[in-house]
């Protein structure tokens, strides 16, 4: 796994950035979380800082670093009971070859810590080592009497975050693999969804295509909303069936060797977008295209978001849903009734990856900005999502306070006519390059002619 990542060079850069003259760092991966009433566990995800430094997803393991010993990993060994029920576990020789780390048995972790009692210790990664110490082969955490330096840990973690923002060529290749697997699932949806199919049925088939295309898991819980369900931003699929004349919003991404993709497409249940569906879809697509075209090194992501807000406000005014000039509408956050979330976020080892907000910047509590997940200047190697949307969210449009606040700048009769419309979101994964940007998910169709051609193919078959 991840043999194309230059993990040694990555760790060397981190160690130089840390510049530790004394003390030690541990980065636990995390432990399995049991499913009550079974002998099994929830699906394991290593803490991203562990995964970044080790290039592995290994429960109950710890990366350790100090200037004298350098980098090493303490890894669990399967005992007889483990081998009976779950197999032999990870071979330490293979782990050493895969990660480039010196591998030591977890039994050596306690004495290693004990020898460092007089030194400051920084804990990164998963802090469950403190309250679930036995899972890491420790007798108890309190008995170690360690000098845990939380301020140092915060500083070192910020440096790892800084390093993680820009993806190296190996990471980009894995993210392209995730995007390619996502393409298979989204093409299935565009070619096979039809009236009478449930949201849950579509989810199952789309995720199966991810796995057939090489994905190891989904990057997040798939979102499939039909009809008015599409207005719920993180809607979990149900047994509701698609109906003619509706649109489907599907936000689903594959994960490939630990790296996420994040893709949303919206399409009609029938052959074509009808009426307001077509106008609103083109408005969202145009806003996304403008943001992608403007994404390049040095551009503030927040400015991309604000430009998309202005474009959507202007478009909604042109359709008579909003009333007034776009600048004033955005200043009042009227557009956020229909576009409440941010333009996107960082992407990588997590769906909402590290470092979305530059150190020293404070997230806004303003209605039109409080869900903005990225506030930083873009740089080469960053991968971000760009995902504008328009929704008719009942919780917002039925809120009496917002009705009063925006009484003069919203045509509420037109909004009422669209209250069952649902939502439209179009999302792609964007790599920032030296002279612009590249869409990793460009092979997934999204223009109206492309989508309608695939829908016709689906309904003619």
C-alpha positions as semicolon CSV with decimal commas, in nm:
position;residue;x (nm);y (nm);z (nm)
1;X;0,000;0,000;0,000
2;X;0,118;0,349;-0,092
3;X;0,451;0,225;-0,230
4;X;0,461;0,532;-0,456
5;X;0,480;0,768;-0,158
6;X;0,825;0,893;-0,057
7;X;0,757;0,850;0,312
8;X;1,118;0,883;0,424
9;X;1,158;1,222;0,261
10;X;0,824;1,329;0,408
11;X;0,931;1,237;0,761
12;X;1,270;1,406;0,713
13;X;1,093;1,731;0,622
14;X;0,872;1,705;0,928
15;X;1,169;1,636;1,158
16;X;1,355;1,939;1,020
17;X;1,050;2,157;1,069
18;X;1,013;2,036;1,426
19;X;1,377;2,096;1,512
20;X;1,348;1,907;1,842
21;X;1,657;1,957;2,058
22;X;1,512;1,743;2,334
23;X;1,195;1,551;2,409
24;X;0,997;1,296;2,214
25;X;0,686;1,271;2,001
26;X;0,433;0,988;1,980
27;X;0,162;0,958;1,716
28;X;-0,092;0,684;1,801
29;X;-0,303;0,550;1,515
30;X;-0,620;0,487;1,714
31;X;-0,792;0,171;1,832
32;X;-1,075;-0,040;1,703
33;X;-1,417;0,068;1,833
34;X;-1,626;-0,240;1,916
35;X;-1,979;-0,289;1,785
36;X;-2,183;-0,376;2,091
37;X;-2,341;-0,719;2,088
38;X;-2,098;-0,861;1,834
39;X;-1,740;-0,982;1,820
40;X;-1,663;-0,721;1,555
41;X;-1,556;-0,359;1,525
42;X;-1,656;-0,048;1,339
43;X;-1,451;0,013;1,025
44;X;-1,109;0,141;1,126
45;X;-0,965;0,473;1,009
46;X;-0,620;0,561;1,137
47;X;-0,573;0,916;1,259
48;X;-0,467;1,120;0,953
49;X;-0,142;1,235;1,117
50;X;-0,044;0,872;1,172
51;X;-0,148;0,777;0,818
52;X;0,051;1,069;0,674
53;X;0,370;0,975;0,858
54;X;0,340;0,596;0,828
55;X;0,160;0,550;0,498
56;X;-0,042;0,277;0,668
57;X;-0,377;0,213;0,836
58;X;-0,284;0,002;1,139
59;X;-0,492;-0,004;1,460
60;X;-0,313;-0,002;1,793
61;X;0,018;0,120;1,651
62;X;0,231;0,418;1,752
63;X;0,488;0,617;1,556
64;X;0,759;0,758;1,782
65;X;1,032;1,011;1,720
66;X;1,318;1,166;1,907
67;X;1,656;1,297;1,797
68;X;1,852;1,000;1,936
69;X;1,644;0,713;1,792
70;X;1,487;0,887;1,495
71;X;1,159;0,750;1,358
72;X;1,020;0,411;1,453
73;X;0,687;0,237;1,482
74;X;0,561;0,021;1,765
75;X;0,324;-0,232;1,612
76;X;0,095;-0,492;1,769
77;X;0,159;-0,863;1,725
78;X;-0,126;-1,111;1,701
79;X;-0,156;-1,349;1,995
80;X;-0,308;-1,696;1,973
81;X;-0,663;-1,574;2,026
82;X;-0,624;-1,302;1,761
83;X;-0,488;-1,555;1,515
84;X;-0,785;-1,787;1,575
85;X;-1,049;-1,518;1,528
86;X;-0,907;-1,253;1,294
87;X;-0,586;-1,393;1,147
88;X;-0,214;-1,340;1,181
89;X;-0,222;-0,961;1,158
90;X;0,042;-0,741;0,998
91;X;0,381;-0,897;0,935
92;X;0,644;-0,670;1,088
93;X;0,895;-0,734;0,811
94;X;0,642;-0,640;0,547
95;X;0,541;-0,335;0,752
96;X;0,904;-0,220;0,771
97;X;0,943;-0,258;0,395
98;X;0,619;-0,076;0,323
99;X;0,672;0,217;0,558
100;X;1,051;0,248;0,566
101;X;1,029;0,260;0,946
102;X;1,214;0,059;1,206
103;X;0,943;-0,168;1,346
104;X;0,941;-0,273;1,711
105;X;0,686;-0,488;1,894
106;X;0,427;-0,303;2,098
107;X;0,569;-0,470;2,410
108;X;0,869;-0,235;2,377
109;X;0,653;0,078;2,390
110;X;0,619;0,099;2,770
111;X;0,993;0,074;2,844
112;X;1,064;0,325;2,565
113;X;0,829;0,573;2,735
114;X;0,969;0,502;3,081
115;X;1,318;0,595;2,967
116;X;1,185;0,938;2,866
117;X;1,012;1,039;3,189
118;X;1,244;1,335;3,238
119;X;1,183;1,471;2,887
120;X;0,887;1,665;2,745
121;X;0,650;1,439;2,551
122;X;0,423;1,562;2,270
123;X;0,120;1,351;2,178
124;X;-0,008;1,393;1,823
125;X;-0,249;1,167;1,639
126;X;-0,515;0,987;1,843
127;X;-0,517;1,078;2,212
128;X;-0,697;0,757;2,306
129;X;-0,355;0,635;2,423
130;X;-0,424;0,831;2,744
131;X;-0,760;0,677;2,834
132;X;-0,730;0,340;2,656
133;X;-0,367;0,276;2,737
134;X;-0,405;-0,102;2,757
135;X;-0,490;-0,107;2,387
136;X;-0,134;0,011;2,322
137;X;0,024;-0,247;2,552
138;X;0,061;-0,009;2,849
139;X;-0,019;-0,104;3,209
140;X;-0,172;0,240;3,271
141;X;-0,106;0,591;3,151
142;X;-0,101;0,756;3,493
143;X;0,166;0,519;3,624
144;X;0,411;0,640;3,358
145;X;0,424;0,988;3,517
146;X;0,520;1,150;3,188
147;X;0,580;1,521;3,128
148;X;0,319;1,576;2,857
149;X;0,370;1,913;2,687
150;X;0,041;2,012;2,527
151;X;0,171;2,344;2,397
152;X;0,456;2,168;2,217
153;X;0,213;1,912;2,078
154;X;-0,008;2,186;1,937
155;X;0,290;2,352;1,769
156;X;0,415;2,027;1,616
157;X;0,068;1,930;1,499
158;X;0,033;2,266;1,322
159;X;0,358;2,196;1,140
160;X;0,228;1,858;1,026
161;X;-0,089;2,031;0,910
162;X;0,116;2,283;0,712
163;X;0,307;1,999;0,547
164;X;-0,009;1,804;0,466
165;X;-0,174;2,086;0,272
166;X;0,037;2,052;-0,043
167;X;0,011;1,702;-0,191
168;X;0,320;1,540;-0,338
169;X;0,310;1,351;-0,672
170;X;0,247;1,017;-0,500
171;X;-0,050;1,156;-0,311
172;X;-0,189;1,318;-0,625
173;X;-0,169;0,984;-0,805
174;X;-0,370;0,819;-0,527
175;X;-0,625;1,098;-0,532
176;X;-0,660;1,053;-0,907
177;X;-0,721;0,685;-0,837
178;X;-0,999;0,782;-0,597
179;X;-1,146;1,019;-0,856
180;X;-1,138;0,747;-1,122
181;X;-1,318;0,502;-0,893
182;X;-1,578;0,770;-0,818
183;X;-1,631;0,819;-1,190
184;X;-1,741;0,456;-1,225
185;X;-2,009;0,500;-0,960
186;X;-2,141;0,830;-1,087
187;X;-2,159;0,701;-1,443
188;X;-2,365;0,409;-1,316
189;X;-2,611;0,651;-1,155
190;X;-2,643;0,861;-1,468
191;X;-2,696;0,553;-1,684
192;X;-2,922;0,344;-1,462
193;X;-3,125;0,561;-1,222
194;X;-3,494;0,566;-1,304
195;X;-3,837;0,625;-1,155
196;X;-3,926;0,358;-0,900
197;X;-3,566;0,303;-0,784
198;X;-3,508;0,400;-0,422
199;X;-3,235;0,624;-0,289
200;X;-3,095;0,326;-0,099
201;X;-3,092;0,104;-0,409
202;X;-2,899;0,367;-0,602
203;X;-2,652;0,408;-0,316
204;X;-2,583;0,033;-0,306
205;X;-2,520;0,006;-0,680
206;X;-2,304;0,319;-0,695
207;X;-2,085;0,207;-0,406
208;X;-2,048;-0,139;-0,563
209;X;-1,909;0,032;-0,872
210;X;-1,659;0,221;-0,655
211;X;-1,533;-0,109;-0,517
212;X;-1,518;-0,275;-0,858
213;X;-1,305;0,017;-0,977
214;X;-1,050;-0,033;-0,697
215;X;-1,182;0,169;-0,405
216;X;-1,126;0,026;-0,059
217;X;-1,418;0,208;0,101
218;X;-1,632;0,515;0,055
219;X;-1,469;0,840;0,164
220;X;-1,782;0,936;0,363
221;X;-2,143;0,829;0,399
222;X;-2,298;0,860;0,055
223;X;-2,565;1,127;0,016
224;X;-2,856;1,050;-0,218
225;X;-3,156;1,282;-0,204
226;X;-3,455;1,263;-0,437
227;X;-3,716;1,534;-0,463
228;X;-3,729;1,753;-0,153
229;X;-3,474;1,529;0,022
230;X;-3,211;1,683;-0,203
231;X;-3,242;2,006;-0,005
232;X;-3,098;1,840;0,308
233;X;-2,725;1,901;0,276
234;X;-2,607;1,570;0,427
235;X;-2,907;1,352;0,354
236;X;-2,877;0,980;0,429
237;X;-3,045;0,763;0,161
238;X;-3,385;0,616;0,244
239;X;-3,631;0,384;0,077
240;X;-3,805;0,679;-0,089
241;X;-3,836;0,611;-0,461
242;X;-3,754;0,847;-0,745
243;X;-4,046;1,001;-0,926
244;X;-4,078;1,138;-1,275
245;X;-4,017;1,512;-1,299
246;X;-3,785;1,519;-0,997
247;X;-3,412;1,566;-0,973
248;X;-3,162;1,355;-0,778
249;X;-2,870;1,501;-0,582
250;X;-2,595;1,244;-0,527
251;X;-2,283;1,331;-0,326
252;X;-2,065;1,021;-0,312
253;X;-1,692;0,961;-0,330
254;X;-1,454;0,668;-0,327
255;X;-1,148;0,631;-0,106
256;X;-0,833;0,485;-0,260
257;X;-0,541;0,376;-0,040
258;X;-0,642;0,620;0,231
259;X;-0,708;0,921;0,005
260;X;-1,053;1,065;-0,050
261;X;-1,248;1,192;-0,344
262;X;-1,561;1,403;-0,303
263;X;-1,800;1,438;-0,596
264;X;-2,156;1,563;-0,635
265;X;-2,375;1,540;-0,939
266;X;-2,739;1,637;-0,982
267;X;-2,951;1,493;-1,260
268;X;-3,314;1,452;-1,365
269;X;-3,507;1,133;-1,301
270;X;-3,646;1,171;-1,652
271;X;-3,473;1,245;-1,980
272;X;-3,409;1,615;-1,930
273;X;-3,406;1,905;-1,691
274;X;-3,741;2,081;-1,701
275;X;-3,834;2,445;-1,637
276;X;-3,670;2,587;-1,325
277;X;-3,451;2,278;-1,298
278;X;-3,267;2,373;-1,616
279;X;-3,228;2,741;-1,527
280;X;-3,105;2,674;-1,172
281;X;-2,875;2,392;-1,281
282;X;-2,706;2,612;-1,540
283;X;-2,667;2,888;-1,283
284;X;-2,489;2,653;-1,041
285;X;-2,274;2,510;-1,322
286;X;-2,173;2,858;-1,438
287;X;-2,080;2,958;-1,082
288;X;-1,870;2,645;-1,045
289;X;-1,698;2,700;-1,379
290;X;-1,612;3,059;-1,283
291;X;-1,463;2,948;-0,950
292;X;-1,257;2,671;-1,108
293;X;-1,129;2,907;-1,377
294;X;-1,020;3,157;-1,111
295;X;-0,852;2,901;-0,884
296;X;-0,474;2,942;-0,898
297;X;-0,179;3,000;-0,663
298;X;-0,215;3,309;-0,445
299;X;-0,592;3,336;-0,483
300;X;-0,779;3,352;-0,153
301;X;-1,031;3,070;-0,130
302;X;-1,266;3,299;0,062
303;X;-1,267;3,535;-0,237
304;X;-1,365;3,247;-0,466
305;X;-1,653;3,176;-0,230
306;X;-1,768;3,539;-0,223
307;X;-1,750;3,562;-0,602
308;X;-1,970;3,251;-0,627
309;X;-2,215;3,409;-0,380
310;X;-2,240;3,721;-0,600
311;X;-2,288;3,512;-0,913
312;X;-2,561;3,302;-0,753
313;X;-2,733;3,609;-0,606
314;X;-2,728;3,780;-0,946
315;X;-2,864;3,468;-1,112
316;X;-3,143;3,425;-0,858
317;X;-3,234;3,790;-0,904
318;X;-3,243;3,736;-1,279
319;X;-3,489;3,451;-1,223
320;X;-3,703;3,669;-0,997
321;X;-3,645;3,464;-0,682
322;X;-3,438;3,738;-0,520
323;X;-3,501;4,110;-0,565
324;X;-3,231;4,376;-0,576
325;X;-2,866;4,421;-0,669
326;X;-2,634;4,126;-0,611
327;X;-2,387;4,328;-0,402
328;X;-2,653;4,435;-0,154
329;X;-2,811;4,089;-0,147
330;X;-2,479;3,930;-0,055
331;X;-2,403;4,198;0,205
332;X;-2,734;4,110;0,369
333;X;-2,670;3,733;0,326
334;X;-2,999;3,692;0,139
335;X;-2,827;3,454;-0,104
336;X;-2,745;3,223;0,190
337;X;-3,112;3,126;0,215
338;X;-3,045;2,926;-0,101
339;X;-2,665;2,876;-0,082
340;X;-2,591;2,843;0,291
341;X;-2,270;2,640;0,285
342;X;-1,917;2,726;0,183
343;X;-1,778;2,681;-0,166
344;X;-1,579;2,375;-0,057
345;X;-1,292;2,248;0,153
346;X;-0,947;2,092;0,152
347;X;-0,930;1,727;0,047
348;X;-0,680;1,448;0,111
349;X;-0,645;1,187;0,386
350;X;-0,973;1,323;0,523
351;X;-1,278;1,439;0,333
352;X;-1,246;1,773;0,513
353;X;-0,869;1,766;0,519
354;X;-0,623;1,944;0,745
355;X;-0,548;2,311;0,736
356;X;-0,863;2,456;0,589
357;X;-0,828;2,773;0,794
358;X;-0,496;2,954;0,799
359;X;-0,350;2,995;1,147
360;X;-0,459;3,323;1,301
361;X;-0,781;3,351;1,102
362;X;-1,105;3,328;1,296
363;X;-1,410;3,158;1,142
364;X;-1,698;3,399;1,089
365;X;-2,034;3,360;1,263
366;X;-2,205;3,547;0,978
367;X;-2,496;3,353;0,819
368;X;-2,336;3,360;0,475
369;X;-1,989;3,259;0,595
370;X;-2,013;3,044;0,908
371;X;-2,004;2,718;0,712
372;X;-1,704;2,817;0,500
373;X;-1,452;2,536;0,559
374;X;-1,153;2,688;0,376
375;X;-1,003;3,030;0,440
376;X;-0,648;3,049;0,306
377;X;-0,451;3,148;-0,005
378;X;-0,428;2,861;-0,252
379;X;-0,084;2,716;-0,328
380;X;0,052;2,455;-0,573
381;X;-0,027;2,103;-0,458
382;X;-0,341;2,194;-0,265
383;X;-0,648;1,988;-0,352
384;X;-0,979;2,157;-0,280
385;X;-1,339;2,091;-0,367
386;X;-1,548;2,349;-0,548
387;X;-1,916;2,281;-0,489
388;X;-2,166;2,565;-0,524
389;X;-2,533;2,483;-0,483
390;X;-2,887;2,614;-0,472
391;X;-3,144;2,458;-0,238
392;X;-3,495;2,516;-0,111
393;X;-3,436;2,412;0,248
394;X;-3,762;2,405;0,444
395;X;-3,587;2,479;0,775
396;X;-3,462;2,809;0,629
397;X;-3,749;2,920;0,409
398;X;-4,005;2,840;0,681
399;X;-3,813;3,024;0,953
400;X;-4,030;3,322;1,061
401;X;-3,726;3,531;1,157
402;X;-3,572;3,491;0,812
403;X;-3,906;3,556;0,643
404;X;-3,921;3,886;0,826
405;X;-3,551;3,969;0,773
406;X;-3,570;3,912;0,396
407;X;-3,931;4,016;0,336
408;X;-3,833;4,285;0,087
409;X;-3,574;4,096;-0,116
410;X;-3,727;3,752;-0,170
411;X;-4,026;3,671;-0,389
412;X;-4,182;3,437;-0,136
413;X;-4,459;3,329;-0,376
414;X;-4,198;3,191;-0,615
415;X;-4,016;3,026;-0,327
416;X;-4,341;2,860;-0,214
417;X;-4,391;2,724;-0,564
418;X;-4,046;2,561;-0,541
419;X;-4,058;2,438;-0,179
420;X;-4,058;2,071;-0,291
421;X;-3,787;2,129;-0,552
422;X;-3,496;1,989;-0,348
423;X;-3,148;2,106;-0,431
424;X;-2,872;2,126;-0,690
425;X;-2,504;2,086;-0,608
426;X;-2,215;2,029;-0,848
427;X;-1,884;1,933;-0,690
428;X;-1,542;1,852;-0,829
429;X;-1,194;1,793;-0,687
430;X;-0,946;2,060;-0,796
431;X;-0,565;2,036;-0,788
432;X;-0,391;2,373;-0,773
433;X;-0,093;2,379;-1,011
434;X;0,181;2,634;-1,072
435;X;-0,012;2,820;-1,340
436;X;-0,374;2,739;-1,264
437;X;-0,571;2,432;-1,168
438;X;-0,660;2,083;-1,287
439;X;-0,990;1,906;-1,228
440;X;-0,916;1,554;-1,103
441;X;-1,281;1,457;-1,153
442;X;-1,316;1,612;-1,500
443;X;-1,412;1,278;-1,657
444;X;-1,744;1,271;-1,469
445;X;-2,005;1,437;-1,694
446;X;-2,181;1,750;-1,568
447;X;-2,295;1,971;-1,857
448;X;-2,663;1,964;-1,944
449;X;-2,609;1,805;-2,289
450;X;-2,381;1,536;-2,139
451;X;-2,624;1,450;-1,862
452;X;-2,929;1,448;-2,084
453;X;-2,756;1,222;-2,336
454;X;-2,680;0,972;-2,059
455;X;-3,032;0,996;-1,920
456;X;-3,175;0,924;-2,264
457;X;-2,941;0,624;-2,290
458;X;-3,063;0,503;-1,950
459;X;-3,430;0,531;-2,030
460;X;-3,400;0,384;-2,380
461;X;-3,220;0,071;-2,259
